[in-house]
């Protein structure tokens, strides 16, 4: 496995878990039904909100990756040793948080005030703004790791994260609108931190063996 392959697999796994988080799509299904939106309107709104969510994440990620890229030229120790260590530490923190809490708490739940549900445009604006200001912070450290491959690594993570997140949200909302009841969201809802933590630890460990 090459360094690029590791970056691709890691970005894919983190993005899949992120897109599948129940509070990223179940509230949107409920909102669609309560507002009686058709499929086209719903998926359009989800696409816009999802894009806003990924853009804010990528902006921060590029800044983090840029500093990592600059450091990699002079301080290879930071990228080769410290960066994977950051992933492992972050993963352990998530595992501890998961153990200490039986309830799922995620830092960017979707909330739309009922009093603001005046029209579709207002809801779209509120939802998009909300998603923009709550980026996916768990993947930001991964941009730092990806920067060891330069802009190729940073762009790779950005593209994979954007495609997987938006596609995943659209797919799950569409399935929810179709009345699919067999989507096993309960497990992920209560174990998202555990899964994320395990992935981060594994990625950090493999980072020591893959250059």
C-alpha positions in Angstrom: 0.0 0.0 0.0 1.4 3.4 -0.9 1.0 6.6 1.0 -1.6 7.9 -1.4 -3.6 4.7 -1.1 -3.6 5.1 2.7 -4.8 8.7 2.4 -7.6 7.6 0.0 -8.8 4.8 2.2 -8.7 6.9 5.4 -10.6 9.8 3.8 -13.2 7.4 2.4 -13.8 5.7 5.8 -14.0 8.9 7.8 -16.3 10.4 5.2 -18.6 7.3 5.1 -19.0 7.4 8.9 -19.6 11.2 8.8 -22.3 11.0 6.1 -24.1 8.2 7.8 -24.5 9.9 11.2 -28.3 9.8 11.8 -28.6 13.4 12.9 -27.3 14.4 9.5 -30.2 13.0 7.6 -33.1 11.8 9.8 -34.1 15.4 10.8 -34.0 16.3 7.1 -36.4 13.5 6.2 -38.8 14.6 9.0 -38.5 18.3 7.8 -39.3 17.2 4.3 -42.4 15.4 5.4 -43.6 18.2 7.7 -43.1 20.8 5.0 -44.6 18.5 2.3 -41.6 19.1 0.0 -41.4 16.9 -3.1 -38.3 14.8 -3.8 -36.7 17.3 -6.2 -37.0 20.2 -3.7 -35.8 18.1 -0.8 -32.7 16.7 -2.5 -31.9 20.2 -3.9 -31.9 21.7 -0.4 -29.9 18.8 1.0 -27.3 19.2 -1.8 -26.9 22.9 -1.1 -26.7 22.4 2.7 -24.3 19.5 2.3 -22.0 21.5 0.0 -21.9 24.4 2.5 -21.0 21.9 5.2 -18.1 20.5 3.2 -16.9 23.9 2.0 -16.3 25.2 5.6 -14.6 21.9 6.5 -12.3 22.1 3.4 -11.4 25.7 4.1 -10.1 24.8 7.5 -8.6 21.6 6.2 -6.6 23.4 3.5 -5.2 25.9 6.1 -4.2 23.0 8.4 -2.8 21.1 5.4 -0.9 24.1 4.2 1.0 24.5 7.5 1.7 20.8 7.5 3.0 21.0 3.9 5.3 23.9 4.8 6.6 22.1 7.9 7.2 18.8 6.0 9.9 20.4 4.0 12.0 21.4 7.0 10.7 19.1 9.8 10.0 15.7 8.4 9.9 14.4 12.0 6.6 16.4 12.5 4.9 14.8 9.6 6.3 11.3 9.9 6.1 10.9 13.7 3.9 13.7 15.3 1.1 13.7 12.7 0.2 10.0 13.0 0.5 10.4 16.8 -2.1 13.2 16.7 -4.5 10.8 14.9 -3.9 8.1 17.6 -4.4 10.6 20.4 -7.5 12.0 18.8 -8.8 8.4 18.3 -8.2 7.6 22.0 -10.0 10.7 23.1 -13.0 9.7 21.0 -12.9 6.2 22.5 -12.8 7.6 26.1 -15.7 10.0 25.3 -17.7 7.0 23.9 -17.0 4.9 27.1 -17.9 7.7 29.4 -21.2 8.5 27.8 -24.1 6.2 26.8 -25.8 9.0 25.0 -24.8 10.3 21.6 -23.7 13.9 21.5 -22.6 15.3 18.2 -21.3 18.8 17.7 -23.4 19.7 14.7 -26.9 18.5 15.2 -29.4 20.0 12.8 -32.0 22.3 14.5 -34.5 24.4 12.7 -36.7 26.6 14.8 -40.4 25.9 14.2 -41.2 29.6 14.3 -38.8 30.2 11.4 -40.6 27.7 9.1 -42.3 30.4 7.1 -41.2 29.2 3.6 -38.8 27.0 1.8 -36.3 29.7 1.1 -36.1 30.7 4.8 -35.6 27.1 5.8 -33.0 26.6 3.1 -31.0 29.6 4.3 -31.2 28.6 8.0 -30.2 25.0 7.2 -27.3 26.0 4.9 -26.0 28.6 7.4 -26.2 26.1 10.2 -24.3 23.4 8.3 -21.6 25.9 7.2 -20.8 27.0 10.7 -20.4 23.5 12.0 -17.6 21.8 10.0 -16.6 18.2 10.4 -13.7 18.8 12.8 -12.7 15.1 13.1 -11.2 15.1 9.6 -9.2 18.3 10.0 -6.3 16.4 11.6 -6.3 14.1 8.7 -5.6 17.0 6.3 -2.4 17.6 8.3 -1.4 14.0 7.8 -2.3 14.1 4.1 -0.1 17.2 3.6 3.0 14.8 3.7 2.1 14.2 0.1 1.8 17.9 -0.6 -1.1 19.4 -2.4 -1.9 16.0 -4.0 -2.8 14.6 -0.6 -4.8 17.7 0.5 -6.8 17.8 -2.7 -7.4 14.1 -2.6 -8.9 14.3 0.9 -11.0 17.4 -0.1 -12.5 15.7 -3.2 -13.3 12.4 -1.5 -14.8 14.1 1.6 -17.0 16.3 -0.6 -18.3 13.5 -2.9 -18.9 11.0 -0.1 -20.5 13.4 2.3 -23.0 15.0 -0.2 -23.7 11.7 -2.0 -24.2 9.9 1.3 -26.6 12.5 2.7 -28.6 12.6 -0.5 -28.8 8.8 -0.7 -29.9 8.3 3.0 -32.5 11.2 2.8 -33.8 9.7 -0.5 -34.2 6.3 1.1 -35.8 7.8 4.2 -38.3 9.6 1.9 -39.1 6.3 0.2 -40.0 4.9 3.6 -37.1 2.6 4.0 -37.4 1.3 7.6 -34.5 -1.1 7.6 -31.7 1.4 7.7 -29.8 0.4 10.9 -29.2 3.9 12.2 -29.5 3.0 15.9 -26.1 1.4 16.2 -24.3 4.2 14.5 -26.2 6.8 16.5 -24.9 5.4 19.7 -21.4 4.2 18.6 -20.3 6.9 16.1 -17.5 8.1 18.5 -16.3 4.6 19.0 -16.2 3.9 15.3 -14.5 7.2 14.5 -12.0 6.6 17.3 -11.0 3.2 16.1 -10.6 4.4 12.5 -8.4 7.3 13.7 -6.2 5.0 15.8 -5.8 2.5 13.0 -4.9 5.3 10.5 -2.4 6.7 12.9 -0.7 3.4 13.5 -0.5 2.6 9.8 1.0 6.1 9.2 4.2 4.9 11.0 4.6 2.1 8.5 3.6 3.8 5.2 5.6 6.6 3.8 
